[in-house]
Amino acid sequence: MQKVALEGEPLAASSSSYAARLGALWGYMVAWAETCADYYTAASLYDELSGLSDAELSRRGLSRDTLARDISQACDRTNG
């Protein structure tokens, strides 16, 4: 198959542009998959911890009022 450059665009530029777009798409897909994994982990942890008594949550340094937020923050990879 022969590569055809767009009008006014050298063939090498169109190839690098395609590679850049493909790389950006790959980066987006990886970030999306990591976010899905983070939310799945947070949901599983919430299911486990939400069944504990208030006293047990308190012993672990958690509050029922902020449990979902605390778990989401703990499972978020972007928080560093």
Contacts in CASP RR format, 6 or more apart in sequence:
PFRMAT RR
TARGET T0000
AUTHOR 0000-0000-0000
METHOD contacts of the structure
MODEL  1
MQKVALEGEPLAASSSSYAARLGALWGYMVAWAETCADYYTAASLYDELS
GLSDAELSRRGLSRDTLARDISQACDRTNG
3 11 0 8 1.000
3 14 0 8 1.000
3 15 0 8 1.000
4 11 0 8 1.000
5 11 0 8 1.000
5 13 0 8 1.000
5 14 0 8 1.000
6 14 0 8 1.000
9 17 0 8 1.000
34 77 0 8 1.000
38 75 0 8 1.000
38 76 0 8 1.000
38 77 0 8 1.000
39 75 0 8 1.000
41 75 0 8 1.000
42 71 0 8 1.000
42 72 0 8 1.000
42 74 0 8 1.000
42 75 0 8 1.000
42 76 0 8 1.000
45 71 0 8 1.000
45 74 0 8 1.000
45 75 0 8 1.000
46 67 0 8 1.000
46 68 0 8 1.000
46 71 0 8 1.000
49 57 0 8 1.000
49 60 0 8 1.000
49 62 0 8 1.000
49 67 0 8 1.000
49 71 0 8 1.000
50 64 0 8 1.000
50 67 0 8 1.000
52 60 0 8 1.000
54 64 0 8 1.000
57 63 0 8 1.000
57 64 0 8 1.000
57 67 0 8 1.000
62 70 0 8 1.000
63 70 0 8 1.000
73 79 0 8 1.000
END
